């Protein structure tokens, strides 16, 4: 693919966050250089996706492949490095924005045009998507019928890595203070990736146990941000506590969307 200025900026954006995390974990500068060299080679081999709306996701995929080929660690450990680097980056949080900006109805016409264009399949490795306007269950939905990250990982001979980046979608949603519900992904064997985004309900924001877990999570990020198990455990319990609180308040079956 063409290593455009935009592609280079996106790469630098991810690399800056991960470099800081590698330093916190005691990796050498040589590891950083390996990532830079490997990523350049992957981009040179990658099929072009033009000015895709998901160029940042495509570069995230190429970067994660490079990370896995450079650190000597398992895919799970590299996922934790990537995830914790993004969580710890104040710049990343600022640029990602929040639920209000992402779910702004004014963005829907451009999204629908993107969906229409995606079905023309101009670029082999680009995504193909249907956009679903919000309803009583969610604020914005995506049904991805083809995934650029899966295609890139397949081309690079590492299809198993795509599933780790599916998990990253929940990290991004959390950073933007959104709830993501999904029943399956192409990388995990499903026919499509069904994303359903929504703003947290008022009762979720006011959940006492959820507030406590968020407080503990923030403390953990300041004291020991490299504990991946703690991240996953806290995130899981935050979700369960919110659902339990919602159920106790309404006495209705809990819905996941």
Secondary structure, DSSP 8 states (H G I E B T S, - for coil): ----HHHHHHHHHHHHHHHHHHHHTT--HHHHHHHHHHHHHHHHHS---TT-TTHHHHHHHHHHHHHHTTS-S-HHHHHHHHHHHHHH-HHHHHHH--HHHHT-GGGHHHHHHHHHHHTT--STTS-EEEEEE--SS-SEEEEEEE-HHHHHHHHTT-GGGHHHHHHHHHHHHHHTTEEEE-S--GGGT-SSEEEEEEE--HHHHT-HHHHHHHHHHHHHHHH-TT-HHHHHHHHHHHHHHHHHHHHHHH-S-----
